Amino acid sequence: MKNISLNKEMSLEEYQNKVKEQLLRHRSILDIITKNQEAAARVNRAVAKAVTSCGCIEIHALKQEIPEDVSLEELADYMSSHLYGSLCPHCASIIKDELGNQLFYIAGLANVLDINLNDVMEQEINRMSTLGKYNLR
């Protein structure tokens, strides 16, 4: 599979190489995995603040009601994200920043483990293509 481009100027592989150049202070695997965990928590916190402080989005979580005779193709019609509204520009900006920070540490983790993120993405795309909707996680 060819290199997956994020935009016209930078591919995922180029991004991973850029992270390798930038990640100086936290090169230990222990630093990277704990910073990644912290980054994930900050993403979750930013989403929660969009609900509780800003109110631009709301969460209405209920049990997913799925009829017994529903086909796999129709399943998406019965599933809800429980999310209502849309992110305001301010909250979207904060969440994008936090996701970017998490992506940085994911790339750093891949680097220290000598794993190419393009290979990871290609593997996932192949898995989704092969298993289709049966790829339920």
MIMARRO-739649 format. One record per atom (N, C-alpha, C): residue in three letters; chain; atom name; x, z, y. Coordinates in nm, 4 decimals. Last residue first. Layout:
+-------+-------+-------+----------+----------+----------+
| torpa | torvo | marba |        x |        z |        y |
+-------+-------+-------+----------+----------+----------+
|   ALA |     A |    CA |        X |        Z |        Y |
...
+-------+-------+-------+----------+----------+----------+
END
This chain:
+-------+-------+-------+----------+----------+----------+
| torpa | torvo | marba |        x |        z |        y |
+-------+-------+-------+----------+----------+----------+
|   ARG |     A |     N |  -1.5528 |   1.7353 |  -0.4498 |
|   ARG |     A |    CA |  -1.4581 |   1.8480 |  -0.4468 |
|   ARG |     A |     C |  -1.5295 |   1.9721 |  -0.4060 |
|   LEU |     A |     N |  -1.6242 |   1.4461 |  -0.6205 |
|   LEU |     A |    CA |  -1.6812 |   1.5637 |  -0.5550 |
|   LEU |     A |     C |  -1.5829 |   1.6786 |  -0.5633 |
|   ASN |     A |     N |  -1.6071 |   1.1661 |  -0.6789 |
|   ASN |     A |    CA |  -1.4917 |   1.2457 |  -0.6357 |
|   ASN |     A |     C |  -1.5399 |   1.3677 |  -0.5592 |
|   TYR |     A |     N |  -1.8147 |   1.0051 |  -0.7142 |
|   TYR |     A |    CA |  -1.7939 |   1.1038 |  -0.8197 |
|   TYR |     A |     C |  -1.6752 |   1.1942 |  -0.7882 |
|   LYS |     A |     N |  -1.8119 |   0.8131 |  -0.5241 |
|   LYS |     A |    CA |  -1.8917 |   0.9323 |  -0.4958 |
|   LYS |     A |     C |  -1.8772 |   1.0389 |  -0.6032 |
|   GLY |     A |     N |  -1.4949 |   0.7052 |  -0.6290 |
|   GLY |     A |    CA |  -1.6113 |   0.6858 |  -0.5427 |
|   GLY |     A |     C |  -1.6825 |   0.8166 |  -0.5167 |
|   LEU |     A |     N |  -1.2731 |   0.6903 |  -0.7892 |
|   LEU |     A |    CA |  -1.3807 |   0.7806 |  -0.8302 |
|   LEU |     A |     C |  -1.5082 |   0.7634 |  -0.7478 |
|   THR |     A |     N |  -1.1232 |   0.4886 |  -0.6568 |
|   THR |     A |    CA |  -1.1431 |   0.4876 |  -0.8013 |
|   THR |     A |     C |  -1.2645 |   0.5692 |  -0.8418 |
|   SER |     A |     N |  -1.1299 |   0.5607 |  -0.3878 |
|   SER |     A |    CA |  -1.1734 |   0.4268 |  -0.4284 |
|   SER |     A |     C |  -1.2052 |   0.4216 |  -0.5768 |
|   MET |     A |     N |  -1.0243 |   0.8197 |  -0.3962 |
|   MET |     A |    CA |  -1.1605 |   0.7984 |  -0.3460 |
|   MET |     A |     C |  -1.2148 |   0.6629 |  -0.3899 |
|   ARG |     A |     N |  -0.7704 |   0.7593 |  -0.4978 |
|   ARG |     A |    CA |  -0.8589 |   0.8502 |  -0.5715 |
|   ARG |     A |     C |  -1.0040 |   0.8290 |  -0.5267 |
|   ASN |     A |     N |  -0.6709 |   0.5951 |  -0.2924 |
|   ASN |     A |    CA |  -0.6872 |   0.5412 |  -0.4279 |
|   ASN |     A |     C |  -0.7827 |   0.6275 |  -0.5097 |
|   ILE |     A |     N |  -0.6672 |   0.7834 |  -0.0866 |
|   ILE |     A |    CA |  -0.7497 |   0.6633 |  -0.0729 |
|   ILE |     A |     C |  -0.7754 |   0.6015 |  -0.2101 |
|   GLU |     A |     N |  -0.4790 |   0.9642 |  -0.1937 |
|   GLU |     A |    CA |  -0.6172 |   1.0070 |  -0.1671 |
|   GLU |     A |     C |  -0.7118 |   0.8886 |  -0.1543 |
|   GLN |     A |     N |  -0.2512 |   0.8027 |  -0.2051 |
|   GLN |     A |    CA |  -0.3027 |   0.8649 |  -0.3270 |
|   GLN |     A |     C |  -0.4489 |   0.9063 |  -0.3089 |
|   GLU |     A |     N |  -0.2198 |   0.7473 |   0.0679 |
|   GLU |     A |    CA |  -0.2448 |   0.6376 |  -0.0256 |
|   GLU |     A |     C |  -0.3043 |   0.6920 |  -0.1555 |
|   MET |     A |     N |  -0.1619 |   1.0029 |   0.1614 |
|   MET |     A |    CA |  -0.2828 |   0.9350 |   0.2060 |
|   MET |     A |     C |  -0.3189 |   0.8209 |   0.1114 |
|   VAL |     A |     N |   0.0811 |   1.0484 |   0.0285 |
|   VAL |     A |    CA |  -0.0315 |   1.1401 |   0.0095 |
|   VAL |     A |     C |  -0.1616 |   1.0704 |   0.0466 |
|   ASP |     A |     N |   0.2354 |   0.8416 |   0.1328 |
|   ASP |     A |    CA |   0.2094 |   0.8458 |  -0.0110 |
|   ASP |     A |     C |   0.0905 |   0.9355 |  -0.0420 |
|   ASN |     A |     N |   0.2401 |   0.9206 |   0.3978 |
|   ASN |     A |    CA |   0.1776 |   0.7926 |   0.3646 |
|   ASN |     A |     C |   0.1449 |   0.7877 |   0.2160 |
|   LEU |     A |     N |   0.3880 |   1.1552 |   0.3778 |
|   LEU |     A |    CA |   0.2444 |   1.1649 |   0.4042 |
|   LEU |     A |     C |   0.1716 |   1.0332 |   0.3806 |
|   ASN |     A |     N |   0.6215 |   1.2210 |   0.1326 |
|   ASN |     A |    CA |   0.5839 |   1.1250 |   0.2357 |
|   ASN |     A |     C |   0.4326 |   1.1293 |   0.2548 |
|   ILE |     A |     N |   0.8040 |   1.5098 |   0.0793 |
|   ILE |     A |    CA |   0.6828 |   1.4367 |   0.0438 |
|   ILE |     A |     C |   0.6456 |   1.3476 |   0.1617 |
|   ASP |     A |     N |   1.0000 |   1.7134 |   0.0939 |
|   ASP |     A |    CA |   1.0368 |   1.5741 |   0.0688 |
|   ASP |     A |     C |   0.9185 |   1.4935 |   0.0133 |
|   LEU |     A |     N |   0.9415 |   1.9586 |   0.1859 |
|   LEU |     A |    CA |   0.9194 |   1.9381 |   0.0425 |
|   LEU |     A |     C |   0.9525 |   1.7948 |  -0.0014 |
|   VAL |     A |     N |   0.9844 |   1.9235 |   0.4532 |
|   VAL |     A |    CA |   1.0714 |   2.0179 |   0.3841 |
|   VAL |     A |     C |   1.0574 |   2.0050 |   0.2321 |
|   ASN |     A |     N |   0.7740 |   1.7333 |   0.5076 |
|   ASN |     A |    CA |   0.9157 |   1.7020 |   0.5250 |
|   ASN |     A |     C |   1.0055 |   1.7928 |   0.4429 |
|   ALA |     A |     N |   0.5397 |   1.8786 |   0.4594 |
|   ALA |     A |    CA |   0.5692 |   1.7598 |   0.3786 |
|   ALA |     A |     C |   0.7173 |   1.7245 |   0.3881 |
|   LEU |     A |     N |   0.5699 |   2.0645 |   0.6641 |
|   LEU |     A |    CA |   0.5673 |   2.1090 |   0.5252 |
|   LEU |     A |     C |   0.6002 |   1.9927 |   0.4318 |
|   GLY |     A |     N |   0.5490 |   1.8959 |   0.8870 |
|   GLY |     A |    CA |   0.6707 |   1.9741 |   0.8648 |
|   GLY |     A |     C |   0.6816 |   2.0222 |   0.7212 |
|   ALA |     A |     N |   0.2877 |   1.8064 |   0.8551 |
|   ALA |     A |    CA |   0.3977 |   1.7100 |   0.8464 |
|   ALA |     A |     C |   0.5297 |   1.7820 |   0.8222 |
|   ILE |     A |     N |   0.1640 |   2.0517 |   0.8971 |
|   ILE |     A |    CA |   0.1432 |   1.9817 |   0.7701 |
|   ILE |     A |     C |   0.2556 |   1.8797 |   0.7496 |
|   TYR |     A |     N |   0.2424 |   2.1018 |   1.1580 |
|   TYR |     A |    CA |   0.2958 |   2.1862 |   1.0518 |
|   TYR |     A |     C |   0.2701 |   2.1291 |   0.9132 |
|   PHE |     A |     N |   0.1005 |   1.8946 |   1.2890 |
|   PHE |     A |    CA |   0.2451 |   1.9087 |   1.3060 |
|   PHE |     A |     C |   0.3046 |   1.9897 |   1.1901 |
|   LEU |     A |     N |  -0.1623 |   1.9591 |   1.2290 |
|   LEU |     A |    CA |  -0.1040 |   1.8370 |   1.1728 |
|   LEU |     A |     C |   0.0482 |   1.8407 |   1.1802 |
|   GLN |     A |     N |  -0.1890 |   2.1854 |   1.3903 |
|   GLN |     A |    CA |  -0.1939 |   2.1996 |   1.2455 |
|   GLN |     A |     C |  -0.1328 |   2.0775 |   1.1769 |
|   ASN |     A |     N |  -0.1710 |   2.0646 |   1.6406 |
|   ASN |     A |    CA |  -0.0745 |   2.1666 |   1.6034 |
|   ASN |     A |     C |  -0.0720 |   2.1843 |   1.4518 |
|   GLY |     A |     N |  -0.3985 |   1.9033 |   1.6269 |
|   GLY |     A |    CA |  -0.2665 |   1.8427 |   1.6403 |
|   GLY |     A |     C |  -0.1561 |   1.9385 |   1.6010 |
|   LEU |     A |     N |  -0.5953 |   2.0991 |   1.6206 |
|   LEU |     A |    CA |  -0.5784 |   2.0124 |   1.5040 |
|   LEU |     A |     C |  -0.4422 |   1.9429 |   1.5067 |
|   GLU |     A |     N |  -0.5578 |   2.1975 |   1.8808 |
|   GLU |     A |    CA |  -0.5334 |   2.2857 |   1.7657 |
|   GLU |     A |     C |  -0.5164 |   2.2046 |   1.6370 |
|   ASP |     A |     N |  -0.6281 |   1.9732 |   2.0329 |
|   ASP |     A |    CA |  -0.4954 |   2.0335 |   2.0463 |
|   ASP |     A |     C |  -0.4611 |   2.1182 |   1.9246 |
|   LYS |     A |     N |  -0.8942 |   1.9417 |   1.9492 |
|   LYS |     A |    CA |  -0.7959 |   1.8360 |   1.9235 |
|   LYS |     A |     C |  -0.6538 |   1.8902 |   1.9329 |
|   ILE |     A |     N |  -0.9996 |   2.1785 |   2.0523 |
|   ILE |     A |    CA |  -0.9975 |   2.1591 |   1.9079 |
|   ILE |     A |     C |  -0.8998 |   2.0481 |   1.8703 |
|   ILE |     A |     N |  -0.9707 |   2.1289 |   2.3289 |
|   ILE |     A |    CA |  -0.9055 |   2.2450 |   2.2664 |
|   ILE |     A |     C |  -0.8936 |   2.2246 |   2.1157 |
|   SER |     A |     N |  -1.1314 |   1.8993 |   2.3587 |
|   SER |     A |    CA |  -0.9900 |   1.8964 |   2.3938 |
|   SER |     A |     C |  -0.9139 |   2.0110 |   2.3264 |
|   ALA |     A |     N |  -1.3823 |   1.9973 |   2.2869 |
|   ALA |     A |    CA |  -1.3223 |   1.8890 |   2.2087 |
|   ALA |     A |     C |  -1.1721 |   1.8827 |   2.2342 |
|   CYS |     A |     N |  -1.4246 |   2.1804 |   2.4953 |
|   CYS |     A |    CA |  -1.4082 |   2.2296 |   2.3577 |
|   CYS |     A |     C |  -1.3434 |   2.1233 |   2.2683 |
|   HIS |     A |     N |  -1.4401 |   1.9932 |   2.7135 |
|   HIS |     A |    CA |  -1.3455 |   2.1044 |   2.7131 |
|   HIS |     A |     C |  -1.3188 |   2.1543 |   2.5702 |
|   PRO |     A |     N |  -1.6518 |   1.8144 |   2.6457 |
|   PRO |     A |    CA |  -1.5143 |   1.7656 |   2.6608 |
|   PRO |     A |     C |  -1.4097 |   1.8777 |   2.6555 |
|   CYS |     A |     N |  -1.8529 |   1.9707 |   2.3885 |
|   CYS |     A |    CA |  -1.8318 |   1.9326 |   2.5277 |
|   CYS |     A |     C |  -1.6863 |   1.8856 |   2.5404 |
|   LEU |     A |     N |  -1.9719 |   1.8590 |   2.0765 |
|   LEU |     A |    CA |  -1.8680 |   1.9273 |   2.1530 |
|   LEU |     A |     C |  -1.8643 |   1.8774 |   2.2968 |
|   SER |     A |     N |  -2.3223 |   1.8679 |   2.0241 |
|   SER |     A |    CA |  -2.1938 |   1.7988 |   2.0190 |
|   SER |     A |     C |  -2.0962 |   1.8714 |   2.1101 |
|   GLY |     A |     N |  -2.5863 |   1.9767 |   1.8012 |
|   GLY |     A |    CA |  -2.5255 |   1.9572 |   1.9319 |
|   GLY |     A |     C |  -2.3979 |   1.8766 |   1.9169 |
|   TYR |     A |     N |  -2.5328 |   2.1480 |   1.4977 |
|   TYR |     A |    CA |  -2.6261 |   2.0857 |   1.5912 |
|   TYR |     A |     C |  -2.5630 |   2.0834 |   1.7297 |
|   LEU |     A |     N |  -2.4548 |   2.1730 |   1.1573 |
|   LEU |     A |    CA |  -2.4035 |   2.1670 |   1.2933 |
|   LEU |     A |     C |  -2.5015 |   2.0908 |   1.3813 |
|   HIS |     A |     N |  -2.5019 |   2.1520 |   0.8950 |
|   HIS |     A |    CA |  -2.5480 |   2.2752 |   0.9598 |
|   HIS |     A |     C |  -2.5057 |   2.2813 |   1.1063 |
|   SER |     A |     N |  -2.4696 |   1.9236 |   0.7640 |
|   SER |     A |    CA |  -2.3457 |   1.9864 |   0.8123 |
|   SER |     A |     C |  -2.3754 |   2.1235 |   0.8728 |
|   SER |     A |     N |  -2.6666 |   1.8755 |   0.4704 |
|   SER |     A |    CA |  -2.6558 |   1.8975 |   0.6143 |
|   SER |     A |     C |  -2.5193 |   1.9564 |   0.6470 |
|   MET |     A |     N |  -2.8021 |   1.6543 |   0.2303 |
|   MET |     A |    CA |  -2.6977 |   1.7485 |   0.2681 |
|   MET |     A |     C |  -2.6879 |   1.7567 |   0.4208 |
|   TYR |     A |     N |  -2.9712 |   1.4523 |   0.1673 |
|   TYR |     A |    CA |  -3.0222 |   1.5884 |   0.1523 |
|   TYR |     A |     C |  -2.9220 |   1.6950 |   0.1956 |
|   ASP |     A |     N |  -2.8333 |   1.2184 |   0.1880 |
|   ASP |     A |    CA |  -2.9555 |   1.2315 |   0.2677 |
|   ASP |     A |     C |  -3.0103 |   1.3738 |   0.2662 |
|   ALA |     A |     N |  -2.6382 |   1.2400 |  -0.0054 |
|   ALA |     A |    CA |  -2.5997 |   1.2607 |   0.1354 |
|   ALA |     A |     C |  -2.7218 |   1.2790 |   0.2252 |
|   LEU |     A |     N |  -2.7797 |   1.1640 |  -0.2401 |
|   LEU |     A |    CA |  -2.7400 |   1.3029 |  -0.2173 |
|   LEU |     A |     C |  -2.7069 |   1.3311 |  -0.0705 |
|   GLU |     A |     N |  -2.8274 |   0.9069 |  -0.3108 |
|   GLU |     A |    CA |  -2.9196 |   0.9675 |  -0.2154 |
|   GLU |     A |     C |  -2.8774 |   1.1085 |  -0.1734 |
|   GLU |     A |     N |  -2.6329 |   0.8562 |  -0.5007 |
|   GLU |     A |    CA |  -2.6342 |   0.7742 |  -0.3798 |
|   GLU |     A |     C |  -2.7228 |   0.8353 |  -0.2715 |
|   LEU |     A |     N |  -2.7087 |   1.0277 |  -0.7033 |
|   LEU |     A |    CA |  -2.5848 |   1.0546 |  -0.6321 |
|   LEU |     A |     C |  -2.5793 |   0.9769 |  -0.5010 |
|   SER |     A |     N |  -3.0630 |   1.0967 |  -0.6833 |
|   SER |     A |    CA |  -2.9473 |   1.0230 |  -0.7342 |
|   SER |     A |     C |  -2.8247 |   1.0578 |  -0.6500 |
|   VAL |     A |     N |  -3.2730 |   1.3733 |  -0.7564 |
|   VAL |     A |    CA |  -3.2056 |   1.2906 |  -0.6567 |
|   VAL |     A |     C |  -3.0837 |   1.2221 |  -0.7191 |
|   ASP |     A |     N |  -3.4230 |   1.5487 |  -0.9086 |
|   ASP |     A |    CA |  -3.4188 |   1.4085 |  -0.9499 |
|   ASP |     A |     C |  -3.3471 |   1.3165 |  -0.8510 |
|   GLU |     A |     N |  -3.4137 |   1.7980 |  -0.7862 |
|   GLU |     A |    CA |  -3.3486 |   1.7798 |  -0.9156 |
|   GLU |     A |     C |  -3.3309 |   1.6334 |  -0.9528 |
|   PRO |     A |     N |  -3.3385 |   1.8100 |  -0.4357 |
|   PRO |     A |    CA |  -3.4325 |   1.7869 |  -0.5460 |
|   PRO |     A |     C |  -3.3574 |   1.7585 |  -0.6764 |
|   ILE |     A |     N |  -3.1757 |   2.0571 |  -0.2670 |
|   ILE |     A |    CA |  -3.1536 |   1.9275 |  -0.3299 |
|   ILE |     A |     C |  -3.2532 |   1.9114 |  -0.4446 |
|   GLU |     A |     N |  -3.1118 |   2.2351 |   0.0088 |
|   GLU |     A |    CA |  -3.2205 |   2.2081 |  -0.0854 |
|   GLU |     A |     C |  -3.2044 |   2.0664 |  -0.1394 |
|   GLN |     A |     N |  -2.8713 |   2.4585 |   0.0962 |
|   GLN |     A |    CA |  -2.8950 |   2.3144 |   0.0813 |
|   GLN |     A |     C |  -3.0011 |   2.2947 |  -0.0270 |
|   LYS |     A |     N |  -2.9574 |   2.7357 |   0.2920 |
|   LYS |     A |    CA |  -2.9287 |   2.6844 |   0.1588 |
|   LYS |     A |     C |  -2.9608 |   2.5347 |   0.1553 |
|   LEU |     A |     N |  -2.8412 |   2.7056 |   0.6290 |
|   LEU |     A |    CA |  -2.9430 |   2.7409 |   0.5303 |
|   LEU |     A |     C |  -2.8977 |   2.6860 |   0.3957 |
|   ALA |     A |     N |  -2.7153 |   2.7505 |   0.9449 |
|   ALA |     A |    CA |  -2.6830 |   2.7359 |   0.8033 |
|   ALA |     A |     C |  -2.7944 |   2.7906 |   0.7159 |
|   HIS |     A |     N |  -2.6658 |   2.6232 |   1.2255 |
|   HIS |     A |    CA |  -2.7880 |   2.6729 |   1.1620 |
|   HIS |     A |     C |  -2.7696 |   2.6516 |   1.0120 |
|   ILE |     A |     N |  -2.4645 |   2.6408 |   1.4969 |
|   ILE |     A |    CA |  -2.4619 |   2.6359 |   1.3512 |
|   ILE |     A |     C |  -2.5897 |   2.7005 |   1.3006 |
|   GLU |     A |     N |  -2.4098 |   2.4407 |   1.7865 |
|   GLU |     A |    CA |  -2.4762 |   2.5517 |   1.7193 |
|   GLU |     A |     C |  -2.4652 |   2.5312 |   1.5699 |
|   ILE |     A |     N |  -2.2116 |   2.3614 |   2.0740 |
|   ILE |     A |    CA |  -2.2583 |   2.3336 |   1.9386 |
|   ILE |     A |     C |  -2.3216 |   2.4606 |   1.8820 |
|   CYS |     A |     N |  -2.1824 |   2.4746 |   2.3201 |
|   CYS |     A |    CA |  -2.2060 |   2.3300 |   2.3148 |
|   CYS |     A |     C |  -2.2478 |   2.2850 |   2.1746 |
|   GLY |     A |     N |  -2.1222 |   2.7393 |   2.3573 |
|   GLY |     A |    CA |  -2.2583 |   2.7061 |   2.3148 |
|   GLY |     A |     C |  -2.2863 |   2.5571 |   2.3067 |
|   CYS |     A |     N |  -1.8978 |   2.8907 |   2.4397 |
|   CYS |     A |    CA |  -1.9468 |   2.7769 |   2.5177 |
|   CYS |     A |     C |  -2.0933 |   2.7466 |   2.4849 |
|   SER |     A |     N |  -1.8885 |   3.1095 |   2.2589 |
|   SER |     A |    CA |  -1.8568 |   3.1249 |   2.4015 |
|   SER |     A |     C |  -1.9150 |   3.0133 |   2.4862 |
|   THR |     A |     N |  -1.9811 |   3.0301 |   2.0026 |
|   THR |     A |    CA |  -2.0144 |   3.1616 |   2.0578 |
|   THR |     A |     C |  -1.9876 |   3.1770 |   2.2061 |
|   VAL |     A |     N |  -1.9043 |   2.7573 |   1.9556 |
|   VAL |     A |    CA |  -2.0383 |   2.8070 |   1.9258 |
|   VAL |     A |     C |  -2.0697 |   2.9308 |   2.0086 |
|   ALA |     A |     N |  -1.6467 |   2.7444 |   2.0373 |
|   ALA |     A |    CA |  -1.7370 |   2.6400 |   2.0863 |
|   ALA |     A |     C |  -1.8817 |   2.6814 |   2.0629 |
|   LYS |     A |     N |  -1.5423 |   2.9520 |   1.8850 |
|   LYS |     A |    CA |  -1.5587 |   2.9733 |   2.0290 |
|   LYS |     A |     C |  -1.6485 |   2.8663 |   2.0912 |
|   ALA |     A |     N |  -1.5327 |   2.8242 |   1.6336 |
|   ALA |     A |    CA |  -1.6198 |   2.9410 |   1.6523 |
|   ALA |     A |     C |  -1.6448 |   2.9671 |   1.8011 |
|   VAL |     A |     N |  -1.3368 |   2.6336 |   1.6896 |
|   VAL |     A |    CA |  -1.4722 |   2.5900 |   1.6546 |
|   VAL |     A |     C |  -1.5699 |   2.7052 |   1.6763 |
|   ALA |     A |     N |  -1.1211 |   2.8052 |   1.7375 |
|   ALA |     A |    CA |  -1.1664 |   2.7153 |   1.8437 |
|   ALA |     A |     C |  -1.3074 |   2.6641 |   1.8158 |
|   ARG |     A |     N |  -1.0924 |   2.9249 |   1.4850 |
|   ARG |     A |    CA |  -1.1286 |   3.0071 |   1.5999 |
|   ARG |     A |     C |  -1.1815 |   2.9200 |   1.7139 |
|   ASN |     A |     N |  -1.0100 |   2.7054 |   1.3309 |
|   ASN |     A |    CA |  -1.1361 |   2.7737 |   1.2996 |
|   ASN |     A |     C |  -1.1844 |   2.8561 |   1.4185 |
|   VAL |     A |     N |  -0.7654 |   2.6591 |   1.4573 |
|   VAL |     A |    CA |  -0.8685 |   2.5541 |   1.4545 |
|   VAL |     A |     C |  -1.0042 |   2.6193 |   1.4304 |
|   ARG |     A |     N |  -0.6366 |   2.8983 |   1.4008 |
|   ARG |     A |    CA |  -0.6643 |   2.8653 |   1.5410 |
|   ARG |     A |     C |  -0.7672 |   2.7524 |   1.5519 |
|   ALA |     A |     N |  -0.6076 |   2.8799 |   1.1259 |
|   ALA |     A |    CA |  -0.6927 |   2.9866 |   1.1806 |
|   ALA |     A |     C |  -0.7293 |   2.9566 |   1.3255 |
|   ALA |     A |     N |  -0.4252 |   2.6711 |   1.1169 |
|   ALA |     A |    CA |  -0.5583 |   2.6529 |   1.0583 |
|   ALA |     A |     C |  -0.6553 |   2.7574 |   1.1129 |
|   ALA |     A |     N |  -0.2047 |   2.7981 |   1.2334 |
|   ALA |     A |    CA |  -0.2647 |   2.6822 |   1.3007 |
|   ALA |     A |     C |  -0.4059 |   2.6568 |   1.2475 |
|   GLU |     A |     N |  -0.1485 |   2.9887 |   1.0367 |
|   GLU |     A |    CA |  -0.1872 |   3.0323 |   1.1711 |
|   GLU |     A |     C |  -0.2566 |   2.9196 |   1.2466 |
|   GLN |     A |     N |  -0.0722 |   2.8149 |   0.8321 |
|   GLN |     A |    CA |  -0.1872 |   2.9026 |   0.8136 |
|   GLN |     A |     C |  -0.2394 |   2.9529 |   0.9483 |
|   ASN |     A |     N |   0.1526 |   2.7037 |   0.9526 |
|   ASN |     A |    CA |   0.0408 |   2.6175 |   0.9164 |
|   ASN |     A |     C |  -0.0863 |   2.7004 |   0.8970 |
|   LYS |     A |     N |   0.3129 |   2.9306 |   0.9695 |
|   LYS |     A |    CA |   0.2704 |   2.8656 |   1.0941 |
|   LYS |     A |     C |   0.1532 |   2.7712 |   1.0671 |
|   THR |     A |     N |   0.3516 |   2.9720 |   0.6954 |
|   THR |     A |    CA |   0.2778 |   3.0731 |   0.7722 |
|   THR |     A |     C |   0.2335 |   3.0170 |   0.9070 |
|   ILE |     A |     N |   0.4903 |   2.7438 |   0.6227 |
|   ILE |     A |    CA |   0.3596 |   2.7697 |   0.5612 |
|   ILE |     A |     C |   0.2815 |   2.8752 |   0.6375 |
|   ILE |     A |     N |   0.7196 |   2.7635 |   0.7923 |
|   ILE |     A |    CA |   0.6287 |   2.6491 |   0.8013 |
|   ILE |     A |     C |   0.4927 |   2.6821 |   0.7406 |
|   ASP |     A |     N |   0.8470 |   2.9993 |   0.7131 |
|   ASP |     A |    CA |   0.8008 |   2.9828 |   0.8512 |
|   ASP |     A |     C |   0.6947 |   2.8734 |   0.8599 |
|   LEU |     A |     N |   0.9020 |   2.9296 |   0.4481 |
|   LEU |     A |    CA |   0.8163 |   3.0442 |   0.4769 |
|   LEU |     A |     C |   0.7628 |   3.0380 |   0.6193 |
|   ILE |     A |     N |   1.0764 |   2.7180 |   0.4764 |
|   ILE |     A |    CA |   0.9468 |   2.6935 |   0.4129 |
|   ILE |     A |     C |   0.8508 |   2.8070 |   0.4433 |
|   SER |     A |     N |   1.2426 |   2.7015 |   0.7881 |
|   SER |     A |    CA |   1.2241 |   2.7698 |   0.6607 |
|   SER |     A |     C |   1.0855 |   2.7383 |   0.6064 |
|   ARG |     A |     N |   1.2309 |   2.5989 |   1.0390 |
|   ARG |     A |    CA |   1.2694 |   2.5088 |   0.9308 |
|   ARG |     A |     C |   1.2532 |   2.5726 |   0.7936 |
|   HIS |     A |     N |   1.1469 |   2.6481 |   1.3222 |
|   HIS |     A |    CA |   1.0774 |   2.6925 |   1.2012 |
|   HIS |     A |     C |   1.1078 |   2.5984 |   1.0850 |
|   ARG |     A |     N |   1.3109 |   2.5210 |   1.5129 |
|   ARG |     A |    CA |   1.3056 |   2.6661 |   1.5031 |
|   ARG |     A |     C |   1.2479 |   2.7155 |   1.3714 |
|   LEU |     A |     N |   1.2729 |   2.2427 |   1.4834 |
|   LEU |     A |    CA |   1.4056 |   2.3032 |   1.4790 |
|   LEU |     A |     C |   1.4001 |   2.4514 |   1.4469 |
|   LEU |     A |     N |   1.1049 |   1.9753 |   1.4720 |
|   LEU |     A |    CA |   1.0920 |   2.1045 |   1.4060 |
|   LEU |     A |     C |   1.2299 |   2.1658 |   1.3854 |
|   GLN |     A |     N |   1.1673 |   1.7216 |   1.5749 |
|   GLN |     A |    CA |   1.1218 |   1.8285 |   1.6640 |
|   GLN |     A |     C |   1.1232 |   1.9672 |   1.6017 |
|   GLU |     A |     N |   1.2377 |   1.5538 |   1.3637 |
|   GLU |     A |    CA |   1.3292 |   1.5682 |   1.4777 |
|   GLU |     A |     C |   1.2955 |   1.6923 |   1.5610 |
|   LYS |     A |     N |   1.0091 |   1.5768 |   1.2083 |
|   LYS |     A |    CA |   1.1387 |   1.6172 |   1.1512 |
|   LYS |     A |     C |   1.2412 |   1.6393 |   1.2617 |
|   VAL |     A |     N |   0.8230 |   1.4609 |   1.3773 |
|   VAL |     A |    CA |   0.8129 |   1.6047 |   1.3494 |
|   VAL |     A |     C |   0.9453 |   1.6556 |   1.2944 |
|   LYS |     A |     N |   0.9116 |   1.1979 |   1.3563 |
|   LYS |     A |    CA |   0.9165 |   1.2645 |   1.4865 |
|   LYS |     A |     C |   0.9087 |   1.4157 |   1.4687 |
|   ASN |     A |     N |   0.8469 |   1.1458 |   1.0885 |
|   ASN |     A |    CA |   0.9878 |   1.1460 |   1.1310 |
|   ASN |     A |     C |   1.0055 |   1.2159 |   1.2655 |
|   GLN |     A |     N |   0.5687 |   1.1566 |   1.1079 |
|   GLN |     A |    CA |   0.6385 |   1.2521 |   1.0219 |
|   GLN |     A |     C |   0.7873 |   1.2586 |   1.0579 |
|   TYR |     A |     N |   0.5283 |   0.9373 |   1.2758 |
|   TYR |     A |    CA |   0.4901 |   1.0710 |   1.3197 |
|   TYR |     A |     C |   0.5645 |   1.1766 |   1.2386 |
|   GLU |     A |     N |   0.6135 |   0.7337 |   1.1067 |
|   GLU |     A |    CA |   0.6856 |   0.7583 |   1.2322 |
|   GLU |     A |     C |   0.6537 |   0.8966 |   1.2867 |
|   GLU |     A |     N |   0.4142 |   0.7579 |   0.9102 |
|   GLU |     A |    CA |   0.5543 |   0.7795 |   0.8755 |
|   GLU |     A |     C |   0.6393 |   0.8070 |   1.0002 |
|   LEU |     A |     N |   0.1898 |   0.6870 |   1.0559 |
|   LEU |     A |    CA |   0.1977 |   0.8211 |   0.9992 |
|   LEU |     A |     C |   0.3422 |   0.8549 |   0.9626 |
|   SER |     A |     N |   0.2958 |   0.5001 |   1.3456 |
|   SER |     A |    CA |   0.2416 |   0.5120 |   1.2112 |
|   SER |     A |     C |   0.2525 |   0.6570 |   1.1662 |
|   MET |     A |     N |   0.2282 |   0.4090 |   1.6759 |
|   MET |     A |    CA |   0.2895 |   0.5049 |   1.5858 |
|   MET |     A |     C |   0.2182 |   0.5086 |   1.4514 |
|   GLU |     A |     N |   0.1046 |   0.2007 |   1.8210 |
|   GLU |     A |    CA |   0.2403 |   0.2402 |   1.8549 |
|   GLU |     A |     C |   0.3061 |   0.3346 |   1.7550 |
|   LYS |     A |     N |  -0.1536 |   0.1535 |   1.7490 |
|   LYS |     A |    CA |  -0.0636 |   0.0387 |   1.7543 |
|   LYS |     A |     C |   0.0823 |   0.0795 |   1.7731 |
|   ASN |     A |     N |  -0.2217 |   0.4309 |   1.5302 |
|   ASN |     A |    CA |  -0.2523 |   0.3467 |   1.6448 |
|   ASN |     A |     C |  -0.1506 |   0.2350 |   1.6473 |
|   LEU |     A |     N |  -0.1774 |   0.4891 |   1.2681 |
|   LEU |     A |    CA |  -0.2692 |   0.5739 |   1.3422 |
|   LEU |     A |     C |  -0.3115 |   0.5051 |   1.4711 |
|   SER |     A |     N |  -0.1395 |   0.2809 |   0.9896 |
|   SER |     A |    CA |  -0.1150 |   0.3020 |   1.1319 |
|   SER |     A |     C |  -0.2219 |   0.3901 |   1.1930 |
|   ILE |     A |     N |   0.0129 |   0.3069 |   0.6863 |
|   ILE |     A |    CA |  -0.1156 |   0.3284 |   0.7529 |
|   ILE |     A |     C |  -0.0894 |   0.3622 |   0.8986 |
|   ASN |     A |     N |   0.2039 |   0.0636 |   0.5231 |
|   ASN |     A |    CA |   0.2058 |   0.1796 |   0.6126 |
|   ASN |     A |     C |   0.0741 |   0.1905 |   0.6883 |
|   LYS |     A |     N |   0.0491 |  -0.0721 |   0.2238 |
|   LYS |     A |    CA |   0.1298 |  -0.0789 |   0.3447 |
|   LYS |     A |     C |   0.1154 |   0.0482 |   0.4280 |
|   MET |     A |     N |   0.0858 |   0.0000 |  -0.1184 |
|   MET |     A |    CA |   0.0000 |   0.0000 |   0.0000 |
|   MET |     A |     C |   0.0892 |   0.0000 |   0.1230 |
+-------+-------+-------+----------+----------+----------+
END
